[in-house]
Amino acid sequence: MNQTNSANTPVLPTAKFGSGPLPSQARAIIVGGGIAGCSIAYHLSKIGWKNVHLLESGKISSGTTWHSAGQVGQLRASSIQTKINKASAELFSRLLEETGHDPGWLQCGGLQLATTPERWTQLQRNAAMARVFNVEAHLITPGEVKKRWPVINTSDLCGAIWLPGDGRVLPGECTVALAKGAINGGVQVHEDTPVIELIRRGSRITGVRTAEGEITADQVILTGGMWTRQLGLKANIDIPLYPCEHHYVITAPLEGVTRDFPCCRDPDAGLYFRSLDDGGMKLGAFKLRSKHWAVGDEVPNDFHFGLLEPDWEDFAQPLASHHHRLPGTKDLEIVKFINGPESFTPDNNFLIGEPSGIDGLFVLAGFNSAGIACAGGAGLYAAEWLETGNMPADLLSLDLRRFGPRHNQT
C-alpha cells in the first residue's frame, strides 16, 4: 500500500486506464473521472446498468480529487448529509476486499472540537442526531481529547465529539478502486478523452461531443468538478459553482505523532488537521474570507495534476491558529505548501440532480472541499435517483434546482 509522508503527499495514483474506442451511442455517459464520477459509475454497475461509459479529460482522479485532504468524517450539519457520509465510510472500508485495489482506508476515528459554549451545544445536538442514524458518537472531555491527541493544546476546549467510525483514504487510490469496481461491473473508462460540449436539442441533452465525434446517450451525467459550470454554460444551463483556492501545508514529523491519530476538526477556528504515516501532519483551514481562483468562466482544460502558487500571506492567520492548537508545530519545518483549487457553491452544499427544465442531464458536483467524504455515498443516492427517476430521500437541501440563474454569475 502507498503510505503518506512529508515527501510524497499528496499521493499521485499510479494506475492507468487508457482509452478504448468510443461508442456512437450509450445508455449513460459520465463526464469526469474524479471521485464523484467514479462513485456513480461504481454504483450504476452495481444496479445492473450496461453500456455505461466514463469519459475523463486527463487521468482518473486528476483535477481536484488527487490533492484532497482525504478525511472521511461522517457527522454533518444535517441528517441527510450524515447518512451520505456514513455510506461513504462504509463503502471505502470494503473496497480493498471487493476490488483488490487498496484505497488507503484507515479507520482512525475523528474528533470535532468545541471552544465555545455555543459550539458545545451544537455538538451535543449533532451527537444525538448521529446516534439516531447509527453513527457511533461520544461526547468527551478535554482530558479525553488529550489522550487521543497528546500534542494538542486543550486549555480552551469545552469538549469534543469522538467518532470511532471516521477515517481517511488516499484520494487518488480510492478513486482508482472505485473505477476498477465499476469496470468489473461492465463500465468502460476512457482517459485522455475531453468532452468539448454537451449536445442540446431543445430542452433535452442528447449526448456529448468529443474530439473523436459525437456520442448520443439516454443519460448524460455531469461530474466534471470545477469544469462543470463552463460545460453547462455552453449549453445555456446554470450550474452555480466556482473554484476557490484551498490551502494546506505538510509538516516534517513531530515526535509523538503516529499514523493512527484521529482526523481532527476545530470548526470555531476553521481548522482541520491529521497525521501522516511518518508522523508528519497535514494542516488545513477554511478561512473566514475565501479567495476565488481568478480564471473567469474558463478553467484551463489541461489543469490535470496541477497546483497553484503558495500564498503564505493568505495562510498566515490559519497557520497561527494551528500553532495555538498544536504548539509543537511552531518550530516544525513546513515541507510543502499545497494550494489546490476546489469547487464551491453559494451555500456550501454540493449539487445533485437535474437542472430545472432540462431532460437527459444529471449533475453531481460542487463538493466544497468535502468531495472525498461525501462522494461515495452521494454516488449511491445519485444512482438510485437515476434508476427510479425519483429523488430517493429528502435531498432538497442539495438539489441543484434550489438555485436560480442569478446564483451563477461571477
Salt bridges, closest charged atoms under 4 A:
GLU90 OE2 - LYS86 NZ 2.51
GLU98 OE2 - LYS46 NZ 2.75
GLU98 OE1 - ARG94 NE 3.60
GLU136 OE2 - HIS138 NE2 2.78
ASP156 OD2 - HIS324 NE2 2.94
ASP156 OD1 - ARG325 NH1 2.79
GLU173 OE1 - HIS101 NE2 2.62
ASP192 OD2 - LYS59 NZ 2.62
GLU197 OE2 - ARG209 NH1 2.11
GLU214 OE2 - ARG209 NH2 2.38
GLU245 OE1 - HIS247 NE2 3.45
GLU245 OE1 - LYS291 NZ 3.48
ASP266 OD2 - ARG325 NE 2.99
ASP268 OD1 - ARG119 NE 2.87
ASP277 OD1 - ARG168 NH2 3.04
ASP277 OD1 - ARG259 NE 2.67
ASP297 OD1 - ARG229 NH1 2.67
ASP311 OD2 - LYS291 NZ 2.35
ASP314 OD2 - HIS247 ND1 3.86
ASP314 OD2 - LYS287 NZ 3.42
GLU342 OE2 - HIS67 ND1 3.85
ASP347 OD2 - ARG402 NE 2.81
ASP399 OD2 - ARG401 NH2 2.83
